Amino acid sequence: MVNTIKLTKKSDKEVYKQHLRLVLFGISAIGGLAFIIQFTFSVFTRPMATT
């Protein structure tokens, strides 16, 4: 474990921004997909009006 920590190097700013962009894109994609699924089911599963 100690050797692994010694071998790691601090990532530069460009690599950090690239990883951050990728993570944010993944979170946004999953959130958008969840919103679309929830919206679709809320539209198609409305209770029928009984008058």
VENQUI-V514360 format. One line per field, one symbol per residue. psi: psi as a letter, one per 40 degrees, with the letter a starting at -180 (. if undefined). burial: + if it has 9 or more other C-alpha atoms within 8 Angstrom, else -. A space follows every 10 residues. Layout:
BEGIN
psi->???
burial->???
END
This chain:
BEGIN
psi->dddddddiih iidddddddd dddddddddd dddddddddd dddefiiihg .
burial->---------- -----+---- ---------- ---------- ---------- -
END
